[in-house]
Amino acid sequence: MDFAGKTALVTGSGAIGGLGHATARVLAAQGADLILTGTDPERGAQVVRDLTSGETTGTVRFVTADVTDPAAVQRLAEDAGAVDILINNASVMTFAPTTEQDLASYDASFAVNVRAPFLLTAQLAPKMAASGGGSIVNVSSTAAGLGMPGMAVYGATKAALESLTRTWAAEFASSGVRVNAVAPGPMRTSKVVAAMGPDMGGMGLTTALKRTADPDEVAHVVAFLAGDRAGYVTGAVVAADGGRTAI
């Protein structure tokens, strides 16, 4: 198996039906030992049961962590210890016109989408290097490169994360740590479908493929970048958006 003997920390993976859950499922199926995070221990336990009910050969554990709190991020990094793979997936989406954006949501978005990945990478990348290398995958969004009304803050956080991806790739390449990002387009996560309905407001029609993505489709791209088959890929932002940014 591609990830047998490797440990992966997947943030924002504590709920059924999200990209973090889908990514954890792909990694688990390929033998990874998993550390999952989220804010709700009951939902996290559901994800653990889901993953361990399959044919996974690795271990799965859940760590409750509110990544809006820098101290909680520090504790998470210490609890995780030495990992081979870090998936910075935890994310907050705020949707409001710039003139109506409240400061609390603004701060929370940057805390989760930018500061938490920054702190985790700063703590865990040196441990990866000491073990001979590793892989970090940041989850961005097409909103990082497209002007979308109402998504000024969310898009800015993802643009910052893509910038960090390139810088980290340059900083850590010599120590064997690769850093890449995946930029999904409209995706049928359980949270988005609950908020927008099954057709997601027709967002799929904005893509070249004229449909939204299943989280599993994006999860396989994340897993590819995390694995050794992408050994010559670093500093890349891979669009998994159905052609949204191509047209």
Residue, then its C-alpha position, 0 to 999 in steps of 0.5 A: m500500500d502506498f501509505a503503509g507505515k506512514t502517519a498523516l495528520v488531516t485537519g478539519s476531518g471530524a465530520i462525515g461527508g466533508l473533504g477531510h473525511a473523504t481524504a482520510r478515507v482514501l489514505a486509510a484505504q492505502g494503509a496510513d495511520l491517521i490523526l483526525t481533528g475537529t471541534d466535536p468529539e461525538r462527530g469525530a468518533q463517528v468518522v473514526r468508526d466509519l474509517t475503522s469499519g472498512e479494510t484499513t490496516g492502519t490506526v485511526r485516532f481523533v484529537t479534539a482541537d479548536v484551531t482558532d486558538p494558537a495554543a490549541v494548535q500548538r497542543l495539536a502539533e505536540d500531540a501529533g508528534a512526528v508525522d509524515i504527511l500534513i493535510n491542512n484542510a480545516s477551513v472557515m468560509t465567510f460569505a458577505p459583501t466587503t461593506e457588510q463583513d463583520l470583524a469577528s468572522y474576518d478574524a476567524s477566517f484568517a485564524v483557521n485558514v492561514r494562521a493554523p496551517f502556518l503554525l502547524t507547518a512551522q512545528l511539523a515540517p522540521k520533524m519531517a525533515a529530521s525523519g528524512g522528509g515528508s509531504i504537506v498538502n494545503v487545501s485552497s480554493t478556486a476563490a483564491g484566483l477568481g473575483m467572486p462577489g461576497m467572497a473577499v475574505y475567503g478568497a484572500t485567505k486562500a490566496a495567502l495559503e497558496s503564497l505560503t505553499r510556494t514559499w514553504a516549497a522553497e524553504f523546505a525542499s532541501s530537507g526533503v519536505r514537499v509542499n503543494a496545494v489543491a484548489p477545489g471548485p464547487m464540491r458537494t460536501s455535506k456542509v455545502v449541500a445543507a446550506m445551499g441545497p443539492d444543486m448548490g445554486g447552480m455552481g456546477l454550471t460555471t465549470a467546463l464539466k457542467r457539474t459539481a465534484d464529489p469530495d472523493e474526486v478531490a480527495h484522490v488528488v490530495a492523496f496523490l500529492a501526499g504520496d511518493r508518486a508525486g515525488y517530483v512535485t513541489g510548490a504546485v497549486v493543482a486545480a481540481d475544479g472541473g475546468r472552472t479556472a480554465i474557462 
